[in-house]
């Protein structure tokens, strides 16, 4: 436990490291959001295609 506290005290004053960790966090968050967006965009396209198919079938 003492080692962990010592490490935290050393890192606490290193603002550069904190900035790098923050940038990495937001980069990972952005990548995750992009992958999620692509996934749901594909699902939305499938739903739109099915809806168009049903509407065309109903109109003819």
PDBQT receptor file of N, H, CA, C and O in Angstrom, charges set to zero:
ATOM      1  N   UNK A   1       0.833  -1.190   0.000  1.00  0.00    +0.000 N 
ATOM      2  CA  UNK A   1       0.000   0.000   0.000  1.00  0.00    +0.000 C 
ATOM      3  C   UNK A   1       0.873   1.248   0.000  1.00  0.00    +0.000 C 
ATOM      4  O   UNK A   1       0.546   2.245  -0.644  1.00  0.00    +0.000 OA
ATOM      5  N   UNK A   2       1.974   1.187   0.719  1.00  0.00    +0.000 N 
ATOM      6  H   UNK A   2       2.239   0.378   1.243  1.00  0.00    +0.000 HD
ATOM      7  CA  UNK A   2       2.879   2.327   0.782  1.00  0.00    +0.000 C 
ATOM      8  C   UNK A   2       3.452   2.637  -0.605  1.00  0.00    +0.000 C 
ATOM      9  O   UNK A   2       3.615   3.800  -0.975  1.00  0.00    +0.000 OA
ATOM     10  N   UNK A   3       3.754   1.575  -1.365  1.00  0.00    +0.000 N 
ATOM     11  H   UNK A   3       3.622   0.631  -1.063  1.00  0.00    +0.000 HD
ATOM     12  CA  UNK A   3       4.291   1.763  -2.710  1.00  0.00    +0.000 C 
ATOM     13  C   UNK A   3       3.282   2.454  -3.614  1.00  0.00    +0.000 C 
ATOM     14  O   UNK A   3       3.642   3.314  -4.417  1.00  0.00    +0.000 OA
ATOM     15  N   UNK A   4       2.026   2.078  -3.480  1.00  0.00    +0.000 N 
ATOM     16  H   UNK A   4       1.733   1.379  -2.827  1.00  0.00    +0.000 HD
ATOM     17  CA  UNK A   4       0.974   2.696  -4.296  1.00  0.00    +0.000 C 
ATOM     18  C   UNK A   4       0.832   4.173  -3.946  1.00  0.00    +0.000 C 
ATOM     19  O   UNK A   4       0.716   5.011  -4.840  1.00  0.00    +0.000 OA
ATOM     20  N   UNK A   5       0.841   4.498  -2.666  1.00  0.00    +0.000 N 
ATOM     21  H   UNK A   5       0.935   3.817  -1.940  1.00  0.00    +0.000 HD
ATOM     22  CA  UNK A   5       0.740   5.896  -2.255  1.00  0.00    +0.000 C 
ATOM     23  C   UNK A   5       1.925   6.706  -2.750  1.00  0.00    +0.000 C 
ATOM     24  O   UNK A   5       1.763   7.852  -3.169  1.00  0.00    +0.000 OA
ATOM     25  N   UNK A   6       3.111   6.123  -2.704  1.00  0.00    +0.000 N 
ATOM     26  H   UNK A   6       3.242   5.192  -2.363  1.00  0.00    +0.000 HD
ATOM     27  CA  UNK A   6       4.311   6.813  -3.187  1.00  0.00    +0.000 C 
ATOM     28  C   UNK A   6       4.212   7.082  -4.683  1.00  0.00    +0.000 C 
ATOM     29  O   UNK A   6       4.572   8.161  -5.155  1.00  0.00    +0.000 OA
ATOM     30  N   UNK A   7       3.716   6.082  -5.433  1.00  0.00    +0.000 N 
ATOM     31  H   UNK A   7       3.423   5.206  -5.051  1.00  0.00    +0.000 HD
ATOM     32  CA  UNK A   7       3.553   6.248  -6.875  1.00  0.00    +0.000 C 
ATOM     33  C   UNK A   7       2.535   7.342  -7.189  1.00  0.00    +0.000 C 
ATOM     34  O   UNK A   7       2.762   8.169  -8.073  1.00  0.00    +0.000 OA
ATOM     35  N   UNK A   8       1.431   7.348  -6.479  1.00  0.00    +0.000 N 
ATOM     36  H   UNK A   8       1.246   6.677  -5.762  1.00  0.00    +0.000 HD
ATOM     37  CA  UNK A   8       0.390   8.363  -6.698  1.00  0.00    +0.000 C 
ATOM     38  C   UNK A   8       0.930   9.748  -6.399  1.00  0.00    +0.000 C 
ATOM     39  O   UNK A   8       0.630  10.695  -7.126  1.00  0.00    +0.000 OA
ATOM     40  N   UNK A   9       1.717   9.886  -5.350  1.00  0.00    +0.000 N 
ATOM     41  H   UNK A   9       1.961   9.117  -4.760  1.00  0.00    +0.000 HD
ATOM     42  CA  UNK A   9       2.287  11.191  -5.014  1.00  0.00    +0.000 C 
ATOM     43  C   UNK A   9       3.261  11.666  -6.085  1.00  0.00    +0.000 C 
ATOM     44  O   UNK A   9       3.329  12.862  -6.369  1.00  0.00    +0.000 OA
ATOM     45  N   UNK A  10       4.021  10.739  -6.687  1.00  0.00    +0.000 N 
ATOM     46  H   UNK A  10       3.966   9.768  -6.456  1.00  0.00    +0.000 HD
ATOM     47  CA  UNK A  10       4.945  11.135  -7.760  1.00  0.00    +0.000 C 
ATOM     48  C   UNK A  10       4.176  11.556  -9.010  1.00  0.00    +0.000 C 
ATOM     49  O   UNK A  10       4.533  12.536  -9.664  1.00  0.00    +0.000 OA
ATOM     50  N   UNK A  11       3.127  10.818  -9.334  1.00  0.00    +0.000 N 
ATOM     51  H   UNK A  11       2.837  10.022  -8.803  1.00  0.00    +0.000 HD
ATOM     52  CA  UNK A  11       2.361  11.092 -10.550  1.00  0.00    +0.000 C 
ATOM     53  C   UNK A  11       1.515  12.358 -10.392  1.00  0.00    +0.000 C 
ATOM     54  O   UNK A  11       1.244  13.056 -11.369  1.00  0.00    +0.000 OA
ATOM     55  N   UNK A  12       1.113  12.638  -9.194  1.00  0.00    +0.000 N 
ATOM     56  H   UNK A  12       1.333  12.070  -8.400  1.00  0.00    +0.000 HD
ATOM     57  CA  UNK A  12       0.223  13.765  -8.932  1.00  0.00    +0.000 C 
ATOM     58  C   UNK A  12       0.802  15.076  -9.461  1.00  0.00    +0.000 C 
ATOM     59  O   UNK A  12       0.060  15.935  -9.938  1.00  0.00    +0.000 OA
ATOM     60  N   UNK A  13       2.098  15.230  -9.380  1.00  0.00    +0.000 N 
ATOM     61  H   UNK A  13       2.701  14.533  -8.993  1.00  0.00    +0.000 HD
ATOM     62  CA  UNK A  13       2.728  16.467  -9.818  1.00  0.00    +0.000 C 
ATOM     63  C   UNK A  13       3.128  16.444 -11.284  1.00  0.00    +0.000 C 
ATOM     64  O   UNK A  13       3.612  17.452 -11.799  1.00  0.00    +0.000 OA
ATOM     65  N   UNK A  14       2.946  15.354 -11.950  1.00  0.00    +0.000 N 
ATOM     66  H   UNK A  14       2.553  14.535 -11.532  1.00  0.00    +0.000 HD
ATOM     67  CA  UNK A  14       3.358  15.237 -13.346  1.00  0.00    +0.000 C 
ATOM     68  C   UNK A  14       2.152  15.528 -14.253  1.00  0.00    +0.000 C 
ATOM     69  O   UNK A  14       1.439  14.615 -14.668  1.00  0.00    +0.000 OA
ATOM     70  N   UNK A  15       1.944  16.801 -14.547  1.00  0.00    +0.000 N 
ATOM     71  H   UNK A  15       2.524  17.543 -14.210  1.00  0.00    +0.000 HD
ATOM     72  CA  UNK A  15       0.780  17.214 -15.334  1.00  0.00    +0.000 C 
ATOM     73  C   UNK A  15       0.853  16.739 -16.770  1.00  0.00    +0.000 C 
ATOM     74  O   UNK A  15      -0.181  16.546 -17.411  1.00  0.00    +0.000 OA
ATOM     75  N   UNK A  16       2.044  16.551 -17.280  1.00  0.00    +0.000 N 
ATOM     76  H   UNK A  16       2.883  16.708 -16.760  1.00  0.00    +0.000 HD
ATOM     77  CA  UNK A  16       2.197  16.048 -18.644  1.00  0.00    +0.000 C 
ATOM     78  C   UNK A  16       1.619  14.637 -18.752  1.00  0.00    +0.000 C 
ATOM     79  O   UNK A  16       0.912  14.319 -19.708  1.00  0.00    +0.000 OA
ATOM     80  N   UNK A  17       1.920  13.810 -17.782  1.00  0.00    +0.000 N 
ATOM     81  H   UNK A  17       2.494  14.068 -17.005  1.00  0.00    +0.000 HD
ATOM     82  CA  UNK A  17       1.383  12.451 -17.781  1.00  0.00    +0.000 C 
ATOM     83  C   UNK A  17      -0.140  12.463 -17.676  1.00  0.00    +0.000 C 
ATOM     84  O   UNK A  17      -0.824  11.679 -18.335  1.00  0.00    +0.000 OA
ATOM     85  N   UNK A  18      -0.654  13.343 -16.857  1.00  0.00    +0.000 N 
ATOM     86  H   UNK A  18      -0.099  13.980 -16.322  1.00  0.00    +0.000 HD
ATOM     87  CA  UNK A  18      -2.109  13.459 -16.710  1.00  0.00    +0.000 C 
ATOM     88  C   UNK A  18      -2.743  13.883 -18.037  1.00  0.00    +0.000 C 
ATOM     89  O   UNK A  18      -3.790  13.362 -18.421  1.00  0.00    +0.000 OA
ATOM     90  N   UNK A  19      -2.113  14.821 -18.729  1.00  0.00    +0.000 N 
ATOM     91  H   UNK A  19      -1.262  15.245 -18.417  1.00  0.00    +0.000 HD
ATOM     92  CA  UNK A  19      -2.632  15.278 -20.025  1.00  0.00    +0.000 C 
ATOM     93  C   UNK A  19      -2.603  14.147 -21.051  1.00  0.00    +0.000 C 
ATOM     94  O   UNK A  19      -3.549  13.981 -21.821  1.00  0.00    +0.000 OA
ATOM     95  N   UNK A  20      -1.526  13.374 -21.062  1.00  0.00    +0.000 N 
ATOM     96  H   UNK A  20      -0.757  13.509 -20.437  1.00  0.00    +0.000 HD
ATOM     97  CA  UNK A  20      -1.420  12.262 -22.007  1.00  0.00    +0.000 C 
ATOM     98  C   UNK A  20      -2.497  11.216 -21.726  1.00  0.00    +0.000 C 
ATOM     99  O   UNK A  20      -3.116  10.700 -22.656  1.00  0.00    +0.000 OA
ATOM    100  N   UNK A  21      -2.718  10.908 -20.475  1.00  0.00    +0.000 N 
ATOM    101  H   UNK A  21      -2.215  11.328 -19.719  1.00  0.00    +0.000 HD
ATOM    102  CA  UNK A  21      -3.756   9.931 -20.113  1.00  0.00    +0.000 C 
ATOM    103  C   UNK A  21      -5.133  10.446 -20.520  1.00  0.00    +0.000 C 
ATOM    104  O   UNK A  21      -5.963   9.679 -21.007  1.00  0.00    +0.000 OA
ATOM    105  N   UNK A  22      -5.379  11.734 -20.324  1.00  0.00    +0.000 N 
ATOM    106  H   UNK A  22      -4.704  12.357 -19.927  1.00  0.00    +0.000 HD
ATOM    107  CA  UNK A  22      -6.671  12.312 -20.719  1.00  0.00    +0.000 C 
ATOM    108  C   UNK A  22      -6.859  12.226 -22.231  1.00  0.00    +0.000 C 
ATOM    109  O   UNK A  22      -7.946  11.895 -22.704  1.00  0.00    +0.000 OA
ATOM    110  N   UNK A  23      -5.813  12.521 -22.984  1.00  0.00    +0.000 N 
ATOM    111  H   UNK A  23      -4.929  12.790 -22.599  1.00  0.00    +0.000 HD
ATOM    112  CA  UNK A  23      -5.902  12.444 -24.448  1.00  0.00    +0.000 C 
ATOM    113  C   UNK A  23      -6.162  11.012 -24.884  1.00  0.00    +0.000 C 
ATOM    114  O   UNK A  23      -6.999  10.774 -25.755  1.00  0.00    +0.000 OA
ATOM    115  N   UNK A  24      -5.462  10.058 -24.293  1.00  0.00    +0.000 N 
ATOM    116  H   UNK A  24      -4.782  10.252 -23.585  1.00  0.00    +0.000 HD
ATOM    117  CA  UNK A  24      -5.689   8.654 -24.635  1.00  0.00    +0.000 C 
ATOM    118  C   UNK A  24      -7.105   8.210 -24.291  1.00  0.00    +0.000 C 
ATOM    119  O   UNK A  24      -7.727   7.466 -25.049  1.00  0.00    +0.000 OA
ATOM    120  N   UNK A  25      -7.611   8.665 -23.153  1.00  0.00    +0.000 N 
ATOM    121  H   UNK A  25      -7.106   9.269 -22.538  1.00  0.00    +0.000 HD
ATOM    122  CA  UNK A  25      -8.972   8.323 -22.754  1.00  0.00    +0.000 C 
ATOM    123  C   UNK A  25      -9.979   8.817 -23.792  1.00  0.00    +0.000 C 
ATOM    124  O   UNK A  25     -10.847   8.060 -24.226  1.00  0.00    +0.000 OA
ATOM    125  N   UNK A  26      -9.862  10.088 -24.190  1.00  0.00    +0.000 N 
ATOM    126  H   UNK A  26      -9.157  10.703 -23.838  1.00  0.00    +0.000 HD
ATOM    127  CA  UNK A  26     -10.821  10.635 -25.147  1.00  0.00    +0.000 C 
ATOM    128  C   UNK A  26     -10.632  10.047 -26.538  1.00  0.00    +0.000 C 
ATOM    129  O   UNK A  26     -11.596   9.943 -27.297  1.00  0.00    +0.000 OA
ATOM    130  N   UNK A  27      -9.416   9.664 -26.883  1.00  0.00    +0.000 N 
ATOM    131  H   UNK A  27      -8.633   9.749 -26.267  1.00  0.00    +0.000 HD
ATOM    132  CA  UNK A  27      -9.184   9.014 -28.165  1.00  0.00    +0.000 C 
ATOM    133  C   UNK A  27      -9.873   7.650 -28.197  1.00  0.00    +0.000 C 
ATOM    134  O   UNK A  27     -10.540   7.311 -29.174  1.00  0.00    +0.000 OA
ATOM    135  N   UNK A  28      -9.713   6.881 -27.143  1.00  0.00    +0.000 N 
ATOM    136  H   UNK A  28      -9.171   7.156 -26.349  1.00  0.00    +0.000 HD
ATOM    137  CA  UNK A  28     -10.373   5.573 -27.060  1.00  0.00    +0.000 C 
ATOM    138  C   UNK A  28     -11.886   5.738 -27.051  1.00  0.00    +0.000 C 
ATOM    139  O   UNK A  28     -12.606   4.954 -27.668  1.00  0.00    +0.000 OA
ATOM    140  N   UNK A  29     -12.362   6.755 -26.353  1.00  0.00    +0.000 N 
ATOM    141  H   UNK A  29     -11.776   7.392 -25.851  1.00  0.00    +0.000 HD
ATOM    142  CA  UNK A  29     -13.802   7.014 -26.311  1.00  0.00    +0.000 C 
ATOM    143  C   UNK A  29     -14.337   7.378 -27.705  1.00  0.00    +0.000 C 
ATOM    144  O   UNK A  29     -15.422   6.938 -28.086  1.00  0.00    +0.000 OA
ATOM    145  N   UNK A  30     -13.584   8.171 -28.456  1.00  0.00    +0.000 N 
ATOM    146  H   UNK A  30     -12.703   8.529 -28.146  1.00  0.00    +0.000 HD
ATOM    147  CA  UNK A  30     -14.001   8.554 -29.807  1.00  0.00    +0.000 C 
ATOM    148  C   UNK A  30     -14.010   7.351 -30.746  1.00  0.00    +0.000 C 
ATOM    149  O   UNK A  30     -14.916   7.207 -31.567  1.00  0.00    +0.000 OA
ATOM    150  N   UNK A  31     -13.011   6.498 -30.627  1.00  0.00    +0.000 N 
ATOM    151  H   UNK A  31     -12.275   6.616 -29.960  1.00  0.00    +0.000 HD
ATOM    152  CA  UNK A  31     -12.951   5.300 -31.473  1.00  0.00    +0.000 C 
ATOM    153  C   UNK A  31     -14.128   4.377 -31.165  1.00  0.00    +0.000 C 
ATOM    154  O   UNK A  31     -14.747   3.828 -32.077  1.00  0.00    +0.000 OA
ATOM    155  N   UNK A  32     -14.427   4.211 -29.902  1.00  0.00    +0.000 N 
ATOM    156  H   UNK A  32     -13.924   4.657 -29.161  1.00  0.00    +0.000 HD
ATOM    157  CA  UNK A  32     -15.566   3.383 -29.499  1.00  0.00    +0.000 C 
ATOM    158  C   UNK A  32     -16.876   3.961 -30.027  1.00  0.00    +0.000 C 
ATOM    159  O   UNK A  32     -17.737   3.223 -30.507  1.00  0.00    +0.000 OA
ATOM    160  N   UNK A  33     -17.022   5.272 -29.939  1.00  0.00    +0.000 N 
ATOM    161  H   UNK A  33     -16.323   5.871 -29.550  1.00  0.00    +0.000 HD
ATOM    162  CA  UNK A  33     -18.238   5.912 -30.448  1.00  0.00    +0.000 C 
ATOM    163  C   UNK A  33     -18.362   5.726 -31.956  1.00  0.00    +0.000 C 
ATOM    164  O   UNK A  33     -19.460   5.486 -32.458  1.00  0.00    +0.000 OA
ATOM    165  N   UNK A  34     -17.253   5.832 -32.685  1.00  0.00    +0.000 N 
ATOM    166  H   UNK A  34     -16.361   6.027 -32.277  1.00  0.00    +0.000 HD
ATOM    167  CA  UNK A  34     -17.282   5.668 -34.136  1.00  0.00    +0.000 C 
ATOM    168  C   UNK A  34     -17.690   4.240 -34.513  1.00  0.00    +0.000 C 
ATOM    169  O   UNK A  34     -18.501   4.038 -35.417  1.00  0.00    +0.000 OA
ATOM    170  N   UNK A  35     -17.125   3.258 -33.817  1.00  0.00    +0.000 N 
ATOM    171  H   UNK A  35     -16.466   3.422 -33.083  1.00  0.00    +0.000 HD
ATOM    172  CA  UNK A  35     -17.468   1.859 -34.098  1.00  0.00    +0.000 C 
ATOM    173  C   UNK A  35     -18.943   1.608 -33.795  1.00  0.00    +0.000 C 
ATOM    174  O   UNK A  35     -19.623   0.922 -34.559  1.00  0.00    +0.000 OA
ATOM    175  N   UNK A  36     -19.435   2.147 -32.706  1.00  0.00    +0.000 N 
ATOM    176  H   UNK A  36     -18.883   2.703 -32.086  1.00  0.00    +0.000 HD
ATOM    177  CA  UNK A  36     -20.852   2.003 -32.350  1.00  0.00    +0.000 C 
ATOM    178  C   UNK A  36     -21.736   2.671 -33.399  1.00  0.00    +0.000 C 
ATOM    179  O   UNK A  36     -22.763   2.118 -33.793  1.00  0.00    +0.000 OA
ATOM    180  N   UNK A  37     -21.337   3.861 -33.851  1.00  0.00    +0.000 N 
ATOM    181  H   UNK A  37     -20.503   4.310 -33.531  1.00  0.00    +0.000 HD
ATOM    182  CA  UNK A  37     -22.097   4.571 -34.880  1.00  0.00    +0.000 C 
ATOM    183  C   UNK A  37     -22.191   3.742 -36.151  1.00  0.00    +0.000 C 
ATOM    184  O   UNK A  37     -23.268   3.617 -36.735  1.00  0.00    +0.000 OA
ATOM    185  N   UNK A  38     -21.058   3.171 -36.586  1.00  0.00    +0.000 N 
ATOM    186  H   UNK A  38     -20.183   3.272 -36.112  1.00  0.00    +0.000 HD
ATOM    187  CA  UNK A  38     -21.071   2.351 -37.799  1.00  0.00    +0.000 C 
ATOM    188  C   UNK A  38     -21.993   1.151 -37.645  1.00  0.00    +0.000 C 
ATOM    189  O   UNK A  38     -22.715   0.788 -38.573  1.00  0.00    +0.000 OA
ATOM    190  N   UNK A  39     -21.963   0.543 -36.474  1.00  0.00    +0.000 N 
ATOM    191  H   UNK A  39     -21.376   0.838 -35.720  1.00  0.00    +0.000 HD
ATOM    192  CA  UNK A  39     -22.812  -0.623 -36.225  1.00  0.00    +0.000 C 
ATOM    193  C   UNK A  39     -24.289  -0.260 -36.367  1.00  0.00    +0.000 C 
ATOM    194  O   UNK A  39     -25.034  -0.953 -37.059  1.00  0.00    +0.000 OA
ATOM    195  N   UNK A  40     -24.710   0.813 -35.719  1.00  0.00    +0.000 N 
ATOM    196  H   UNK A  40     -24.104   1.375 -35.157  1.00  0.00    +0.000 HD
ATOM    197  CA  UNK A  40     -26.111   1.197 -35.769  1.00  0.00    +0.000 C 
ATOM    198  C   UNK A  40     -26.498   1.793 -37.114  1.00  0.00    +0.000 C 
ATOM    199  O   UNK A  40     -27.660   1.708 -37.512  1.00  0.00    +0.000 OA
ATOM    200  N   UNK A  41     -25.548   2.392 -37.821  1.00  0.00    +0.000 N 
ATOM    201  H   UNK A  41     -24.604   2.460 -37.498  1.00  0.00    +0.000 HD
ATOM    202  CA  UNK A  41     -25.832   2.895 -39.164  1.00  0.00    +0.000 C 
ATOM    203  C   UNK A  41     -26.169   1.730 -40.098  1.00  0.00    +0.000 C 
ATOM    204  O   UNK A  41     -27.085   1.826 -40.914  1.00  0.00    +0.000 OA
ATOM    205  N   UNK A  42     -25.426   0.637 -39.972  1.00  0.00    +0.000 N 
ATOM    206  H   UNK A  42     -24.682   0.559 -39.308  1.00  0.00    +0.000 HD
ATOM    207  CA  UNK A  42     -25.711  -0.543 -40.787  1.00  0.00    +0.000 C 
ATOM    208  C   UNK A  42     -27.087  -1.111 -40.463  1.00  0.00    +0.000 C 
ATOM    209  O   UNK A  42     -27.836  -1.488 -41.364  1.00  0.00    +0.000 OA
ATOM    210  N   UNK A  43     -27.418  -1.173 -39.179  1.00  0.00    +0.000 N 
ATOM    211  H   UNK A  43     -26.810  -0.866 -38.447  1.00  0.00    +0.000 HD
ATOM    212  CA  UNK A  43     -28.735  -1.694 -38.780  1.00  0.00    +0.000 C 
ATOM    213  C   UNK A  43     -29.849  -0.792 -39.310  1.00  0.00    +0.000 C 
ATOM    214  O   UNK A  43     -30.887  -1.281 -39.755  1.00  0.00    +0.000 OA
ATOM    215  N   UNK A  44     -29.634   0.519 -39.263  1.00  0.00    +0.000 N 
ATOM    216  H   UNK A  44     -28.791   0.917 -38.901  1.00  0.00    +0.000 HD
ATOM    217  CA  UNK A  44     -30.635   1.457 -39.766  1.00  0.00    +0.000 C 
ATOM    218  C   UNK A  44     -30.830   1.289 -41.266  1.00  0.00    +0.000 C 
ATOM    219  O   UNK A  44     -31.961   1.344 -41.749  1.00  0.00    +0.000 OA
ATOM    220  N   UNK A  45     -29.758   1.086 -42.003  1.00  0.00    +0.000 N 
ATOM    221  H   UNK A  45     -28.839   1.041 -41.611  1.00  0.00    +0.000 HD
ATOM    222  CA  UNK A  45     -29.881   0.873 -43.447  1.00  0.00    +0.000 C 
ATOM    223  C   UNK A  45     -30.687  -0.385 -43.746  1.00  0.00    +0.000 C 
ATOM    224  O   UNK A  45     -31.509  -0.388 -44.662  1.00  0.00    +0.000 OA
ATOM    225  N   UNK A  46     -30.460  -1.459 -42.982  1.00  0.00    +0.000 N 
ATOM    226  H   UNK A  46     -29.791  -1.457 -42.238  1.00  0.00    +0.000 HD
ATOM    227  CA  UNK A  46     -31.224  -2.693 -43.182  1.00  0.00    +0.000 C 
ATOM    228  C   UNK A  46     -32.704  -2.461 -42.917  1.00  0.00    +0.000 C 
ATOM    229  O   UNK A  46     -33.552  -2.960 -43.656  1.00  0.00    +0.000 OA
ATOM    230  N   UNK A  47     -33.017  -1.718 -41.881  1.00  0.00    +0.000 N 
ATOM    231  H   UNK A  47     -32.328  -1.313 -41.280  1.00  0.00    +0.000 HD
ATOM    232  CA  UNK A  47     -34.415  -1.422 -41.555  1.00  0.00    +0.000 C 
ATOM    233  C   UNK A  47     -35.043  -0.576 -42.659  1.00  0.00    +0.000 C 
ATOM    234  O   UNK A  47     -36.183  -0.815 -43.058  1.00  0.00    +0.000 OA
ATOM    235  N   UNK A  48     -34.298   0.413 -43.152  1.00  0.00    +0.000 N 
ATOM    236  H   UNK A  48     -33.372   0.607 -42.828  1.00  0.00    +0.000 HD
ATOM    237  CA  UNK A  48     -34.819   1.255 -44.239  1.00  0.00    +0.000 C 
ATOM    238  C   UNK A  48     -35.081   0.436 -45.494  1.00  0.00    +0.000 C 
ATOM    239  O   UNK A  48     -36.092   0.630 -46.168  1.00  0.00    +0.000 OA
ATOM    240  N   UNK A  49     -34.161  -0.490 -45.809  1.00  0.00    +0.000 N 
ATOM    241  H   UNK A  49     -33.339  -0.647 -45.261  1.00  0.00    +0.000 HD
ATOM    242  CA  UNK A  49     -34.350  -1.337 -46.990  1.00  0.00    +0.000 C 
ATOM    243  C   UNK A  49     -35.587  -2.219 -46.836  1.00  0.00    +0.000 C 
ATOM    244  O   UNK A  49     -36.352  -2.387 -47.785  1.00  0.00    +0.000 OA
ATOM    245  N   UNK A  50     -35.781  -2.772 -45.666  1.00  0.00    +0.000 N 
ATOM    246  H   UNK A  50     -35.160  -2.636 -44.895  1.00  0.00    +0.000 HD
ATOM    247  CA  UNK A  50     -36.975  -3.602 -45.431  1.00  0.00    +0.000 C 
ATOM    248  C   UNK A  50     -38.247  -2.769 -45.535  1.00  0.00    +0.000 C 
ATOM    249  O   UNK A  50     -39.243  -3.218 -46.102  1.00  0.00    +0.000 OA
ATOM    250  N   UNK A  51     -38.215  -1.568 -44.992  1.00  0.00    +0.000 N 
ATOM    251  H   UNK A  51     -37.406  -1.204 -44.531  1.00  0.00    +0.000 HD
ATOM    252  CA  UNK A  51     -39.377  -0.689 -45.055  1.00  0.00    +0.000 C 
ATOM    253  C   UNK A  51     -39.685  -0.305 -46.494  1.00  0.00    +0.000 C 
ATOM    254  O   UNK A  51     -40.845  -0.321 -46.906  1.00  0.00    +0.000 OA
ATOM    255  N   UNK A  52     -38.657   0.040 -47.262  1.00  0.00    +0.000 N 
ATOM    256  H   UNK A  52     -37.714   0.053 -46.928  1.00  0.00    +0.000 HD
ATOM    257  CA  UNK A  52     -38.865   0.365 -48.676  1.00  0.00    +0.000 C 
ATOM    258  C   UNK A  52     -39.450  -0.824 -49.432  1.00  0.00    +0.000 C 
ATOM    259  O   UNK A  52     -40.347  -0.667 -50.261  1.00  0.00    +0.000 OA
ATOM    260  N   UNK A  53     -38.930  -2.015 -49.135  1.00  0.00    +0.000 N 
ATOM    261  H   UNK A  53     -38.202  -2.142 -48.462  1.00  0.00    +0.000 HD
ATOM    262  CA  UNK A  53     -39.424  -3.221 -49.801  1.00  0.00    +0.000 C 
ATOM    263  C   UNK A  53     -40.899  -3.449 -49.482  1.00  0.00    +0.000 C 
ATOM    264  O   UNK A  53     -41.690  -3.769 -50.369  1.00  0.00    +0.000 OA
ATOM    265  N   UNK A  54     -41.262  -3.284 -48.219  1.00  0.00    +0.000 N 
ATOM    266  H   UNK A  54     -40.619  -3.024 -47.498  1.00  0.00    +0.000 HD
ATOM    267  CA  UNK A  54     -42.666  -3.461 -47.826  1.00  0.00    +0.000 C 
ATOM    268  C   UNK A  54     -43.563  -2.397 -48.445  1.00  0.00    +0.000 C 
ATOM    269  O   UNK A  54     -44.676  -2.701 -48.874  1.00  0.00    +0.000 OA
ATOM    270  N   UNK A  55     -43.094  -1.162 -48.495  1.00  0.00    +0.000 N 
ATOM    271  H   UNK A  55     -42.190  -0.915 -48.147  1.00  0.00    +0.000 HD
ATOM    272  CA  UNK A  55     -43.896  -0.096 -49.103  1.00  0.00    +0.000 C 
ATOM    273  C   UNK A  55     -44.083  -0.330 -50.596  1.00  0.00    +0.000 C 
ATOM    274  O   UNK A  55     -45.177  -0.126 -51.122  1.00  0.00    +0.000 OA
ATOM    275  N   UNK A  56     -43.023  -0.757 -51.285  1.00  0.00    +0.000 N 
ATOM    276  H   UNK A  56     -42.135  -0.922 -50.857  1.00  0.00    +0.000 HD
ATOM    277  CA  UNK A  56     -43.147  -1.045 -52.719  1.00  0.00    +0.000 C 
ATOM    278  C   UNK A  56     -44.119  -2.206 -52.948  1.00  0.00    +0.000 C 
ATOM    279  O   UNK A  56     -44.909  -2.191 -53.891  1.00  0.00    +0.000 OA
ATOM    280  N   UNK A  57     -44.047  -3.208 -52.072  1.00  0.00    +0.000 N 
ATOM    281  H   UNK A  57     -43.404  -3.220 -51.305  1.00  0.00    +0.000 HD
ATOM    282  CA  UNK A  57     -44.917  -4.375 -52.195  1.00  0.00    +0.000 C 
ATOM    283  C   UNK A  57     -46.378  -3.973 -51.986  1.00  0.00    +0.000 C 
ATOM    284  O   UNK A  57     -47.278  -4.476 -52.658  1.00  0.00    +0.000 OA
ATOM    285  N   UNK A  58     -46.591  -3.058 -51.044  1.00  0.00    +0.000 N 
ATOM    286  H   UNK A  58     -45.860  -2.648 -50.498  1.00  0.00    +0.000 HD
ATOM    287  CA  UNK A  58     -47.960  -2.629 -50.734  1.00  0.00    +0.000 C 
ATOM    288  C   UNK A  58     -48.520  -1.758 -51.864  1.00  0.00    +0.000 C 
ATOM    289  O   UNK A  58     -49.706  -1.850 -52.183  1.00  0.00    +0.000 OA
ATOM    290  N   UNK A  59     -47.694  -0.931 -52.460  1.00  0.00    +0.000 N 
ATOM    291  H   UNK A  59     -46.731  -0.856 -52.201  1.00  0.00    +0.000 HD
ATOM    292  CA  UNK A  59     -48.162  -0.034 -53.521  1.00  0.00    +0.000 C 
ATOM    293  C   UNK A  59     -48.441  -0.769 -54.824  1.00  0.00    +0.000 C 
ATOM    294  O   UNK A  59     -49.235  -0.285 -55.630  1.00  0.00    +0.000 OA
ATOM    295  N   UNK A  60     -47.817  -1.921 -55.060  1.00  0.00    +0.000 N 
ATOM    296  H   UNK A  60     -47.172  -2.314 -54.405  1.00  0.00    +0.000 HD
ATOM    297  CA  UNK A  60     -48.010  -2.640 -56.317  1.00  0.00    +0.000 C 
ATOM    298  C   UNK A  60     -48.936  -3.755 -56.155  1.00  0.00    +0.000 C 
ATOM    299  O   UNK A  60     -49.214  -4.471 -57.117  1.00  0.00    +0.000 OA
TER     300      UNK A  60
